[in-house]
Amino acid sequence: MLNAKLIYLPSPYTNWVISMPIVTIDIWAGRSKEDKKKLIVDVTKAVAESIGCPAQHVNVVINEQPRDNWGVGGVQASEMKVN
């Protein structure tokens, strides 16, 4: 079993604890609050199970990007046909 690492931040953040792992997900903006909640729950469960750490130590960060700010193959995602 992998032990998750806890980071204690120095003053003035003495009451803050950051646990690891941290999962960062970049997605296009526009998904519902419910969809993001399900994503956080599902990713947390998958990571905790796969590396054997407590679910409460898993951090999930969702970064939403406008399609104008995302490019694939030199084309803005806002100009791409997405199914």
PyMOL Python script that loads the backbone (N, CA, C, O; Angstrom):
from pymol import cmd

cmd.read_pdbstr("""\
ATOM      1  N   MET A   1       0.843  -1.180   0.000  1.00  0.00           N
ATOM      2  CA  MET A   1       0.000   0.000   0.000  1.00  0.00           C
ATOM      3  C   MET A   1       0.886   1.241   0.000  1.00  0.00           C
ATOM      4  O   MET A   1       1.851   1.330   0.759  1.00  0.00           O
ATOM      5  N   LEU A   2       0.549   2.186  -0.852  1.00  0.00           N
ATOM      6  CA  LEU A   2       1.282   3.438  -0.948  1.00  0.00           C
ATOM      7  C   LEU A   2       0.777   4.401   0.114  1.00  0.00           C
ATOM      8  O   LEU A   2      -0.431   4.577   0.269  1.00  0.00           O
ATOM      9  N   ASN A   3       1.679   5.019   0.838  1.00  0.00           N
ATOM     10  CA  ASN A   3       1.285   6.032   1.807  1.00  0.00           C
ATOM     11  C   ASN A   3       1.246   7.380   1.129  1.00  0.00           C
ATOM     12  O   ASN A   3       2.229   7.802   0.520  1.00  0.00           O
ATOM     13  N   ALA A   4       0.118   8.063   1.228  1.00  0.00           N
ATOM     14  CA  ALA A   4      -0.001   9.392   0.638  1.00  0.00           C
ATOM     15  C   ALA A   4       0.820  10.370   1.463  1.00  0.00           C
ATOM     16  O   ALA A   4       0.935  10.235   2.681  1.00  0.00           O
ATOM     17  N   LYS A   5       1.377  11.337   0.792  1.00  0.00           N
ATOM     18  CA  LYS A   5       2.228  12.322   1.439  1.00  0.00           C
ATOM     19  C   LYS A   5       1.395  13.533   1.843  1.00  0.00           C
ATOM     20  O   LYS A   5       0.582  14.027   1.062  1.00  0.00           O
ATOM     21  N   LEU A   6       1.604  14.003   3.056  1.00  0.00           N
ATOM     22  CA  LEU A   6       0.941  15.219   3.524  1.00  0.00           C
ATOM     23  C   LEU A   6       1.962  16.342   3.569  1.00  0.00           C
ATOM     24  O   LEU A   6       3.085  16.156   4.036  1.00  0.00           O
ATOM     25  N   ILE A   7       1.571  17.494   3.086  1.00  0.00           N
ATOM     26  CA  ILE A   7       2.436  18.667   3.111  1.00  0.00           C
ATOM     27  C   ILE A   7       1.805  19.685   4.043  1.00  0.00           C
ATOM     28  O   ILE A   7       0.643  20.055   3.880  1.00  0.00           O
ATOM     29  N   TYR A   8       2.568  20.130   5.008  1.00  0.00           N
ATOM     30  CA  TYR A   8       2.100  21.153   5.921  1.00  0.00           C
ATOM     31  C   TYR A   8       2.721  22.475   5.520  1.00  0.00           C
ATOM     32  O   TYR A   8       3.944  22.610   5.477  1.00  0.00           O
ATOM     33  N   LEU A   9       1.878  23.445   5.227  1.00  0.00           N
ATOM     34  CA  LEU A   9       2.375  24.739   4.768  1.00  0.00           C
ATOM     35  C   LEU A   9       2.780  25.607   5.953  1.00  0.00           C
ATOM     36  O   LEU A   9       2.139  25.561   7.003  1.00  0.00           O
ATOM     37  N   PRO A  10       3.849  26.406   5.792  1.00  0.00           N
ATOM     38  CA  PRO A  10       4.305  27.264   6.873  1.00  0.00           C
ATOM     39  C   PRO A  10       3.345  28.423   7.131  1.00  0.00           C
ATOM     40  O   PRO A  10       2.464  28.719   6.323  1.00  0.00           O
ATOM     41  N   SER A  11       3.540  29.062   8.271  1.00  0.00           N
ATOM     42  CA  SER A  11       2.737  30.227   8.632  1.00  0.00           C
ATOM     43  C   SER A  11       2.782  31.232   7.487  1.00  0.00           C
ATOM     44  O   SER A  11       3.847  31.369   6.885  1.00  0.00           O
ATOM     45  N   PRO A  12       1.722  31.940   7.140  1.00  0.00           N
ATOM     46  CA  PRO A  12       0.446  32.070   7.843  1.00  0.00           C
ATOM     47  C   PRO A  12      -0.571  30.999   7.487  1.00  0.00           C
ATOM     48  O   PRO A  12      -1.750  31.153   7.807  1.00  0.00           O
ATOM     49  N   TYR A  13      -0.160  29.932   6.842  1.00  0.00           N
ATOM     50  CA  TYR A  13      -1.074  28.882   6.414  1.00  0.00           C
ATOM     51  C   TYR A  13      -0.996  27.661   7.321  1.00  0.00           C
ATOM     52  O   TYR A  13      -1.150  26.534   6.851  1.00  0.00           O
ATOM     53  N   THR A  14      -0.762  27.866   8.592  1.00  0.00           N
ATOM     54  CA  THR A  14      -0.501  26.745   9.499  1.00  0.00           C
ATOM     55  C   THR A  14      -1.672  25.783   9.632  1.00  0.00           C
ATOM     56  O   THR A  14      -1.475  24.633  10.023  1.00  0.00           O
ATOM     57  N   ASN A  15      -2.871  26.218   9.320  1.00  0.00           N
ATOM     58  CA  ASN A  15      -4.021  25.323   9.425  1.00  0.00           C
ATOM     59  C   ASN A  15      -4.314  24.585   8.127  1.00  0.00           C
ATOM     60  O   ASN A  15      -5.266  23.806   8.064  1.00  0.00           O
ATOM     61  N   TRP A  16      -3.524  24.813   7.104  1.00  0.00           N
ATOM     62  CA  TRP A  16      -3.752  24.170   5.818  1.00  0.00           C
ATOM     63  C   TRP A  16      -2.922  22.902   5.704  1.00  0.00           C
ATOM     64  O   TRP A  16      -1.749  22.874   6.075  1.00  0.00           O
ATOM     65  N   VAL A  17      -3.541  21.868   5.192  1.00  0.00           N
ATOM     66  CA  VAL A  17      -2.834  20.627   4.907  1.00  0.00           C
ATOM     67  C   VAL A  17      -3.148  20.257   3.455  1.00  0.00           C
ATOM     68  O   VAL A  17      -4.310  20.221   3.048  1.00  0.00           O
ATOM     69  N   ILE A  18      -2.119  19.990   2.702  1.00  0.00           N
ATOM     70  CA  ILE A  18      -2.307  19.537   1.324  1.00  0.00           C
ATOM     71  C   ILE A  18      -1.896  18.075   1.281  1.00  0.00           C
ATOM     72  O   ILE A  18      -0.776  17.722   1.650  1.00  0.00           O
ATOM     73  N   SER A  19      -2.792  17.250   0.838  1.00  0.00           N
ATOM     74  CA  SER A  19      -2.466  15.835   0.718  1.00  0.00           C
ATOM     75  C   SER A  19      -2.195  15.504  -0.742  1.00  0.00           C
ATOM     76  O   SER A  19      -2.583  16.242  -1.647  1.00  0.00           O
ATOM     77  N   MET A  20      -1.531  14.398  -0.946  1.00  0.00           N
ATOM     78  CA  MET A  20      -1.223  13.955  -2.290  1.00  0.00           C
ATOM     79  C   MET A  20      -1.813  12.573  -2.459  1.00  0.00           C
ATOM     80  O   MET A  20      -1.925  11.854  -1.467  1.00  0.00           O
ATOM     81  N   PRO A  21      -2.189  12.164  -3.627  1.00  0.00           N
ATOM     82  CA  PRO A  21      -1.849  12.753  -4.913  1.00  0.00           C
ATOM     83  C   PRO A  21      -2.785  13.890  -5.307  1.00  0.00           C
ATOM     84  O   PRO A  21      -3.875  14.052  -4.759  1.00  0.00           O
ATOM     85  N   ILE A  22      -2.319  14.669  -6.276  1.00  0.00           N
ATOM     86  CA  ILE A  22      -3.110  15.739  -6.867  1.00  0.00           C
ATOM     87  C   ILE A  22      -3.297  15.396  -8.338  1.00  0.00           C
ATOM     88  O   ILE A  22      -2.324  15.199  -9.066  1.00  0.00           O
ATOM     89  N   VAL A  23      -4.550  15.325  -8.771  1.00  0.00           N
ATOM     90  CA  VAL A  23      -4.881  15.020 -10.159  1.00  0.00           C
ATOM     91  C   VAL A  23      -5.416  16.294 -10.795  1.00  0.00           C
ATOM     92  O   VAL A  23      -6.380  16.880 -10.303  1.00  0.00           O
ATOM     93  N   THR A  24      -4.793  16.723 -11.885  1.00  0.00           N
ATOM     94  CA  THR A  24      -5.234  17.923 -12.589  1.00  0.00           C
ATOM     95  C   THR A  24      -5.844  17.510 -13.923  1.00  0.00           C
ATOM     96  O   THR A  24      -5.245  16.755 -14.689  1.00  0.00           O
ATOM     97  N   ILE A  25      -7.048  18.018 -14.186  1.00  0.00           N
ATOM     98  CA  ILE A  25      -7.767  17.680 -15.408  1.00  0.00           C
ATOM     99  C   ILE A  25      -8.088  18.974 -16.151  1.00  0.00           C
ATOM    100  O   ILE A  25      -8.738  19.867 -15.607  1.00  0.00           O
ATOM    101  N   ASP A  26      -7.632  19.067 -17.389  1.00  0.00           N
ATOM    102  CA  ASP A  26      -7.965  20.199 -18.252  1.00  0.00           C
ATOM    103  C   ASP A  26      -9.065  19.766 -19.210  1.00  0.00           C
ATOM    104  O   ASP A  26      -8.914  18.798 -19.955  1.00  0.00           O
ATOM    105  N   ILE A  27     -10.180  20.503 -19.177  1.00  0.00           N
ATOM    106  CA  ILE A  27     -11.305  20.181 -20.051  1.00  0.00           C
ATOM    107  C   ILE A  27     -11.853  21.466 -20.651  1.00  0.00           C
ATOM    108  O   ILE A  27     -11.591  22.564 -20.160  1.00  0.00           O
ATOM    109  N   TRP A  28     -12.620  21.305 -21.725  1.00  0.00           N
ATOM    110  CA  TRP A  28     -13.298  22.457 -22.294  1.00  0.00           C
ATOM    111  C   TRP A  28     -14.397  22.912 -21.351  1.00  0.00           C
ATOM    112  O   TRP A  28     -15.060  22.097 -20.710  1.00  0.00           O
ATOM    113  N   ALA A  29     -14.580  24.201 -21.274  1.00  0.00           N
ATOM    114  CA  ALA A  29     -15.615  24.788 -20.418  1.00  0.00           C
ATOM    115  C   ALA A  29     -17.004  24.391 -20.929  1.00  0.00           C
ATOM    116  O   ALA A  29     -17.194  24.122 -22.115  1.00  0.00           O
ATOM    117  N   GLY A  30     -17.956  24.362 -20.012  1.00  0.00           N
ATOM    118  CA  GLY A  30     -19.337  24.155 -20.412  1.00  0.00           C
ATOM    119  C   GLY A  30     -20.028  22.953 -19.814  1.00  0.00           C
ATOM    120  O   GLY A  30     -21.225  22.759 -20.022  1.00  0.00           O
ATOM    121  N   ARG A  31     -19.296  22.143 -19.074  1.00  0.00           N
ATOM    122  CA  ARG A  31     -19.953  20.986 -18.464  1.00  0.00           C
ATOM    123  C   ARG A  31     -20.722  21.418 -17.223  1.00  0.00           C
ATOM    124  O   ARG A  31     -20.386  22.410 -16.576  1.00  0.00           O
ATOM    125  N   SER A  32     -21.750  20.659 -16.909  1.00  0.00           N
ATOM    126  CA  SER A  32     -22.603  21.012 -15.772  1.00  0.00           C
ATOM    127  C   SER A  32     -21.899  20.742 -14.440  1.00  0.00           C
ATOM    128  O   SER A  32     -20.919  20.000 -14.377  1.00  0.00           O
ATOM    129  N   LYS A  33     -22.415  21.354 -13.396  1.00  0.00           N
ATOM    130  CA  LYS A  33     -21.898  21.132 -12.050  1.00  0.00           C
ATOM    131  C   LYS A  33     -22.006  19.648 -11.685  1.00  0.00           C
ATOM    132  O   LYS A  33     -21.106  19.088 -11.059  1.00  0.00           O
ATOM    133  N   GLU A  34     -23.106  19.024 -12.079  1.00  0.00           N
ATOM    134  CA  GLU A  34     -23.316  17.604 -11.787  1.00  0.00           C
ATOM    135  C   GLU A  34     -22.285  16.730 -12.510  1.00  0.00           C
ATOM    136  O   GLU A  34     -21.770  15.770 -11.938  1.00  0.00           O
ATOM    137  N   ASP A  35     -21.986  17.069 -13.780  1.00  0.00           N
ATOM    138  CA  ASP A  35     -20.982  16.303 -14.526  1.00  0.00           C
ATOM    139  C   ASP A  35     -19.611  16.405 -13.862  1.00  0.00           C
ATOM    140  O   ASP A  35     -18.891  15.412 -13.760  1.00  0.00           O
ATOM    141  N   LYS A  36     -19.251  17.610 -13.409  1.00  0.00           N
ATOM    142  CA  LYS A  36     -17.946  17.804 -12.762  1.00  0.00           C
ATOM    143  C   LYS A  36     -17.910  17.100 -11.408  1.00  0.00           C
ATOM    144  O   LYS A  36     -16.878  16.551 -11.021  1.00  0.00           O
ATOM    145  N   LYS A  37     -19.014  17.113 -10.697  1.00  0.00           N
ATOM    146  CA  LYS A  37     -19.078  16.409  -9.415  1.00  0.00           C
ATOM    147  C   LYS A  37     -18.854  14.912  -9.621  1.00  0.00           C
ATOM    148  O   LYS A  37     -18.104  14.283  -8.876  1.00  0.00           O
ATOM    149  N   LYS A  38     -19.512  14.343 -10.641  1.00  0.00           N
ATOM    150  CA  LYS A  38     -19.341  12.919 -10.944  1.00  0.00           C
ATOM    151  C   LYS A  38     -17.902  12.621 -11.357  1.00  0.00           C
ATOM    152  O   LYS A  38     -17.343  11.600 -10.958  1.00  0.00           O
ATOM    153  N   LEU A  39     -17.305  13.494 -12.142  1.00  0.00           N
ATOM    154  CA  LEU A  39     -15.915  13.320 -12.554  1.00  0.00           C
ATOM    155  C   LEU A  39     -14.996  13.286 -11.336  1.00  0.00           C
ATOM    156  O   LEU A  39     -14.112  12.433 -11.250  1.00  0.00           O
ATOM    157  N   ILE A  40     -15.198  14.205 -10.395  1.00  0.00           N
ATOM    158  CA  ILE A  40     -14.377  14.259  -9.181  1.00  0.00           C
ATOM    159  C   ILE A  40     -14.543  12.975  -8.377  1.00  0.00           C
ATOM    160  O   ILE A  40     -13.556  12.397  -7.922  1.00  0.00           O
ATOM    161  N   VAL A  41     -15.773  12.529  -8.200  1.00  0.00           N
ATOM    162  CA  VAL A  41     -16.029  11.294  -7.446  1.00  0.00           C
ATOM    163  C   VAL A  41     -15.386  10.093  -8.126  1.00  0.00           C
ATOM    164  O   VAL A  41     -14.719   9.293  -7.470  1.00  0.00           O
ATOM    165  N   ASP A  42     -15.581   9.961  -9.434  1.00  0.00           N
ATOM    166  CA  ASP A  42     -15.066   8.801 -10.164  1.00  0.00           C
ATOM    167  C   ASP A  42     -13.538   8.780 -10.208  1.00  0.00           C
ATOM    168  O   ASP A  42     -12.929   7.725 -10.035  1.00  0.00           O
ATOM    169  N   VAL A  43     -12.920   9.934 -10.436  1.00  0.00           N
ATOM    170  CA  VAL A  43     -11.454   9.999 -10.481  1.00  0.00           C
ATOM    171  C   VAL A  43     -10.872   9.706  -9.107  1.00  0.00           C
ATOM    172  O   VAL A  43      -9.884   8.981  -8.989  1.00  0.00           O
ATOM    173  N   THR A  44     -11.478  10.266  -8.071  1.00  0.00           N
ATOM    174  CA  THR A  44     -11.011  10.020  -6.709  1.00  0.00           C
ATOM    175  C   THR A  44     -11.029   8.529  -6.395  1.00  0.00           C
ATOM    176  O   THR A  44     -10.056   7.981  -5.876  1.00  0.00           O
ATOM    177  N   LYS A  45     -12.138   7.884  -6.712  1.00  0.00           N
ATOM    178  CA  LYS A  45     -12.266   6.444  -6.449  1.00  0.00           C
ATOM    179  C   LYS A  45     -11.220   5.656  -7.233  1.00  0.00           C
ATOM    180  O   LYS A  45     -10.575   4.764  -6.681  1.00  0.00           O
ATOM    181  N   ALA A  46     -11.048   5.974  -8.508  1.00  0.00           N
ATOM    182  CA  ALA A  46     -10.099   5.238  -9.354  1.00  0.00           C
ATOM    183  C   ALA A  46      -8.658   5.405  -8.861  1.00  0.00           C
ATOM    184  O   ALA A  46      -7.899   4.437  -8.819  1.00  0.00           O
ATOM    185  N   VAL A  47      -8.289   6.614  -8.494  1.00  0.00           N
ATOM    186  CA  VAL A  47      -6.920   6.853  -8.026  1.00  0.00           C
ATOM    187  C   VAL A  47      -6.689   6.158  -6.688  1.00  0.00           C
ATOM    188  O   VAL A  47      -5.669   5.495  -6.497  1.00  0.00           O
ATOM    189  N   ALA A  48      -7.621   6.308  -5.775  1.00  0.00           N
ATOM    190  CA  ALA A  48      -7.472   5.682  -4.456  1.00  0.00           C
ATOM    191  C   ALA A  48      -7.327   4.166  -4.582  1.00  0.00           C
ATOM    192  O   ALA A  48      -6.484   3.560  -3.922  1.00  0.00           O
ATOM    193  N   GLU A  49      -8.147   3.565  -5.427  1.00  0.00           N
ATOM    194  CA  GLU A  49      -8.080   2.113  -5.614  1.00  0.00           C
ATOM    195  C   GLU A  49      -6.798   1.690  -6.315  1.00  0.00           C
ATOM    196  O   GLU A  49      -6.202   0.674  -5.956  1.00  0.00           O
ATOM    197  N   SER A  50      -6.367   2.458  -7.310  1.00  0.00           N
ATOM    198  CA  SER A  50      -5.225   2.021  -8.111  1.00  0.00           C
ATOM    199  C   SER A  50      -3.895   2.157  -7.382  1.00  0.00           C
ATOM    200  O   SER A  50      -2.981   1.369  -7.624  1.00  0.00           O
ATOM    201  N   ILE A  51      -3.768   3.149  -6.488  1.00  0.00           N
ATOM    202  CA  ILE A  51      -2.490   3.297  -5.777  1.00  0.00           C
ATOM    203  C   ILE A  51      -2.586   2.968  -4.295  1.00  0.00           C
ATOM    204  O   ILE A  51      -1.592   3.045  -3.572  1.00  0.00           O
ATOM    205  N   GLY A  52      -3.777   2.605  -3.844  1.00  0.00           N
ATOM    206  CA  GLY A  52      -3.934   2.165  -2.466  1.00  0.00           C
ATOM    207  C   GLY A  52      -3.805   3.254  -1.425  1.00  0.00           C
ATOM    208  O   GLY A  52      -3.217   3.041  -0.365  1.00  0.00           O
ATOM    209  N   CYS A  53      -4.351   4.421  -1.721  1.00  0.00           N
ATOM    210  CA  CYS A  53      -4.326   5.489  -0.717  1.00  0.00           C
ATOM    211  C   CYS A  53      -5.755   5.827  -0.306  1.00  0.00           C
ATOM    212  O   CYS A  53      -6.697   5.514  -1.035  1.00  0.00           O
ATOM    213  N   PRO A  54      -5.927   6.460   0.847  1.00  0.00           N
ATOM    214  CA  PRO A  54      -7.272   6.844   1.264  1.00  0.00           C
ATOM    215  C   PRO A  54      -7.876   7.871   0.298  1.00  0.00           C
ATOM    216  O   PRO A  54      -7.190   8.784  -0.160  1.00  0.00           O
ATOM    217  N   ALA A  55      -9.147   7.712   0.003  1.00  0.00           N
ATOM    218  CA  ALA A  55      -9.819   8.641  -0.916  1.00  0.00           C
ATOM    219  C   ALA A  55      -9.731  10.084  -0.428  1.00  0.00           C
ATOM    220  O   ALA A  55      -9.661  11.008  -1.238  1.00  0.00           O
ATOM    221  N   GLN A  56      -9.734  10.281   0.873  1.00  0.00           N
ATOM    222  CA  GLN A  56      -9.705  11.649   1.408  1.00  0.00           C
ATOM    223  C   GLN A  56      -8.362  12.337   1.155  1.00  0.00           C
ATOM    224  O   GLN A  56      -8.248  13.544   1.370  1.00  0.00           O
ATOM    225  N   HIS A  57      -7.360  11.609   0.709  1.00  0.00           N
ATOM    226  CA  HIS A  57      -6.060  12.219   0.383  1.00  0.00           C
ATOM    227  C   HIS A  57      -5.954  12.618  -1.085  1.00  0.00           C
ATOM    228  O   HIS A  57      -5.014  13.309  -1.476  1.00  0.00           O
ATOM    229  N   VAL A  58      -6.915  12.184  -1.895  1.00  0.00           N
ATOM    230  CA  VAL A  58      -6.868  12.470  -3.330  1.00  0.00           C
ATOM    231  C   VAL A  58      -7.477  13.844  -3.595  1.00  0.00           C
ATOM    232  O   VAL A  58      -8.611  14.122  -3.205  1.00  0.00           O
ATOM    233  N   ASN A  59      -6.702  14.698  -4.265  1.00  0.00           N
ATOM    234  CA  ASN A  59      -7.181  16.021  -4.686  1.00  0.00           C
ATOM    235  C   ASN A  59      -7.420  15.986  -6.184  1.00  0.00           C
ATOM    236  O   ASN A  59      -6.586  15.488  -6.940  1.00  0.00           O
ATOM    237  N   VAL A  60      -8.553  16.514  -6.611  1.00  0.00           N
ATOM    238  CA  VAL A  60      -8.860  16.606  -8.032  1.00  0.00           C
ATOM    239  C   VAL A  60      -9.107  18.075  -8.351  1.00  0.00           C
ATOM    240  O   VAL A  60      -9.943  18.726  -7.724  1.00  0.00           O
ATOM    241  N   VAL A  61      -8.366  18.591  -9.338  1.00  0.00           N
ATOM    242  CA  VAL A  61      -8.502  19.972  -9.760  1.00  0.00           C
ATOM    243  C   VAL A  61      -8.944  19.974 -11.214  1.00  0.00           C
ATOM    244  O   VAL A  61      -8.287  19.381 -12.069  1.00  0.00           O
ATOM    245  N   ILE A  62     -10.052  20.639 -11.492  1.00  0.00           N
ATOM    246  CA  ILE A  62     -10.553  20.747 -12.861  1.00  0.00           C
ATOM    247  C   ILE A  62     -10.288  22.161 -13.362  1.00  0.00           C
ATOM    248  O   ILE A  62     -10.756  23.139 -12.780  1.00  0.00           O
ATOM    249  N   ASN A  63      -9.538  22.251 -14.439  1.00  0.00           N
ATOM    250  CA  ASN A  63      -9.286  23.530 -15.104  1.00  0.00           C
ATOM    251  C   ASN A  63     -10.126  23.568 -16.374  1.00  0.00           C
ATOM    252  O   ASN A  63      -9.915  22.779 -17.294  1.00  0.00           O
ATOM    253  N   GLU A  64     -11.078  24.492 -16.415  1.00  0.00           N
ATOM    254  CA  GLU A  64     -11.922  24.626 -17.597  1.00  0.00           C
ATOM    255  C   GLU A  64     -11.335  25.669 -18.536  1.00  0.00           C
ATOM    256  O   GLU A  64     -10.989  26.777 -18.125  1.00  0.00           O
ATOM    257  N   GLN A  65     -11.232  25.294 -19.793  1.00  0.00           N
ATOM    258  CA  GLN A  65     -10.650  26.178 -20.792  1.00  0.00           C
ATOM    259  C   GLN A  65     -11.683  26.488 -21.870  1.00  0.00           C
ATOM    260  O   GLN A  65     -12.384  25.592 -22.341  1.00  0.00           O
ATOM    261  N   PRO A  66     -11.773  27.765 -22.259  1.00  0.00           N
ATOM    262  CA  PRO A  66     -12.628  28.077 -23.406  1.00  0.00           C
ATOM    263  C   PRO A  66     -12.062  27.417 -24.666  1.00  0.00           C
ATOM    264  O   PRO A  66     -10.846  27.284 -24.798  1.00  0.00           O
ATOM    265  N   ARG A  67     -12.910  27.014 -25.568  1.00  0.00           N
ATOM    266  CA  ARG A  67     -12.451  26.349 -26.791  1.00  0.00           C
ATOM    267  C   ARG A  67     -11.584  27.268 -27.641  1.00  0.00           C
ATOM    268  O   ARG A  67     -10.757  26.790 -28.418  1.00  0.00           O
ATOM    269  N   ASP A  68     -11.759  28.576 -27.505  1.00  0.00           N
ATOM    270  CA  ASP A  68     -10.900  29.518 -28.230  1.00  0.00           C
ATOM    271  C   ASP A  68      -9.458  29.452 -27.751  1.00  0.00           C
ATOM    272  O   ASP A  68      -8.541  29.812 -28.489  1.00  0.00           O
ATOM    273  N   ASN A  69      -9.249  28.993 -26.516  1.00  0.00           N
ATOM    274  CA  ASN A  69      -7.906  28.933 -25.929  1.00  0.00           C
ATOM    275  C   ASN A  69      -7.250  27.565 -26.087  1.00  0.00           C
ATOM    276  O   ASN A  69      -6.187  27.325 -25.514  1.00  0.00           O
ATOM    277  N   TRP A  70      -7.851  26.682 -26.839  1.00  0.00           N
ATOM    278  CA  TRP A  70      -7.366  25.312 -26.974  1.00  0.00           C
ATOM    279  C   TRP A  70      -7.176  25.023 -28.457  1.00  0.00           C
ATOM    280  O   TRP A  70      -8.071  25.279 -29.263  1.00  0.00           O
ATOM    281  N   GLY A  71      -6.029  24.500 -28.813  1.00  0.00           N
ATOM    282  CA  GLY A  71      -5.777  24.171 -30.208  1.00  0.00           C
ATOM    283  C   GLY A  71      -5.339  22.740 -30.377  1.00  0.00           C
ATOM    284  O   GLY A  71      -4.638  22.189 -29.529  1.00  0.00           O
ATOM    285  N   VAL A  72      -5.754  22.136 -31.473  1.00  0.00           N
ATOM    286  CA  VAL A  72      -5.351  20.770 -31.806  1.00  0.00           C
ATOM    287  C   VAL A  72      -4.910  20.778 -33.272  1.00  0.00           C
ATOM    288  O   VAL A  72      -5.687  21.121 -34.164  1.00  0.00           O
ATOM    289  N   GLY A  73      -3.681  20.405 -33.501  1.00  0.00           N
ATOM    290  CA  GLY A  73      -3.180  20.360 -34.869  1.00  0.00           C
ATOM    291  C   GLY A  73      -3.197  21.710 -35.557  1.00  0.00           C
ATOM    292  O   GLY A  73      -3.369  21.782 -36.774  1.00  0.00           O
ATOM    293  N   GLY A  74      -3.023  22.779 -34.799  1.00  0.00           N
ATOM    294  CA  GLY A  74      -3.003  24.122 -35.372  1.00  0.00           C
ATOM    295  C   GLY A  74      -4.366  24.739 -35.596  1.00  0.00           C
ATOM    296  O   GLY A  74      -4.470  25.810 -36.194  1.00  0.00           O
ATOM    297  N   VAL A  75      -5.422  24.075 -35.123  1.00  0.00           N
ATOM    298  CA  VAL A  75      -6.790  24.573 -35.303  1.00  0.00           C
ATOM    299  C   VAL A  75      -7.400  24.822 -33.928  1.00  0.00           C
ATOM    300  O   VAL A  75      -7.306  23.985 -33.030  1.00  0.00           O
ATOM    301  N   GLN A  76      -8.033  26.002 -33.780  1.00  0.00           N
ATOM    302  CA  GLN A  76      -8.732  26.276 -32.521  1.00  0.00           C
ATOM    303  C   GLN A  76      -9.869  25.266 -32.346  1.00  0.00           C
ATOM    304  O   GLN A  76     -10.581  24.935 -33.293  1.00  0.00           O
ATOM    305  N   ALA A  77     -10.015  24.795 -31.126  1.00  0.00           N
ATOM    306  CA  ALA A  77     -11.080  23.822 -30.836  1.00  0.00           C
ATOM    307  C   ALA A  77     -12.455  24.413 -31.125  1.00  0.00           C
ATOM    308  O   ALA A  77     -13.383  23.678 -31.464  1.00  0.00           O
ATOM    309  N   SER A  78     -12.598  25.733 -30.996  1.00  0.00           N
ATOM    310  CA  SER A  78     -13.880  26.377 -31.279  1.00  0.00           C
ATOM    311  C   SER A  78     -14.256  26.271 -32.758  1.00  0.00           C
ATOM    312  O   SER A  78     -15.424  26.420 -33.114  1.00  0.00           O
ATOM    313  N   GLU A  79     -13.268  26.014 -33.617  1.00  0.00           N
ATOM    314  CA  GLU A  79     -13.516  25.882 -35.049  1.00  0.00           C
ATOM    315  C   GLU A  79     -13.660  24.429 -35.492  1.00  0.00           C
ATOM    316  O   GLU A  79     -13.942  24.153 -36.658  1.00  0.00           O
ATOM    317  N   MET A  80     -13.465  23.505 -34.556  1.00  0.00           N
ATOM    318  CA  MET A  80     -13.546  22.085 -34.881  1.00  0.00           C
ATOM    319  C   MET A  80     -14.959  21.576 -34.675  1.00  0.00           C
ATOM    320  O   MET A  80     -15.677  22.041 -33.790  1.00  0.00           O
ATOM    321  N   LYS A  81     -15.349  20.619 -35.499  1.00  0.00           N
ATOM    322  CA  LYS A  81     -16.635  19.959 -35.320  1.00  0.00           C
ATOM    323  C   LYS A  81     -16.457  18.887 -34.243  1.00  0.00           C
ATOM    324  O   LYS A  81     -15.639  17.979 -34.391  1.00  0.00           O
ATOM    325  N   VAL A  82     -17.220  18.997 -33.172  1.00  0.00           N
ATOM    326  CA  VAL A  82     -17.119  18.054 -32.057  1.00  0.00           C
ATOM    327  C   VAL A  82     -18.449  17.345 -31.912  1.00  0.00           C
ATOM    328  O   VAL A  82     -19.496  17.987 -31.834  1.00  0.00           O
ATOM    329  N   ASN A  83     -18.408  16.010 -31.874  1.00  0.00           N
ATOM    330  CA  ASN A  83     -19.634  15.224 -31.714  1.00  0.00           C
ATOM    331  C   ASN A  83     -20.048  15.167 -30.284  1.00  0.00           C
ATOM    332  O   ASN A  83     -21.060  14.546 -29.959  1.00  0.00           O
TER     333      ASN A  83
END
""", "prot")
cmd.dss("prot")
cmd.show_as("cartoon", "prot")
cmd.util.cbc("prot")
cmd.orient("prot")
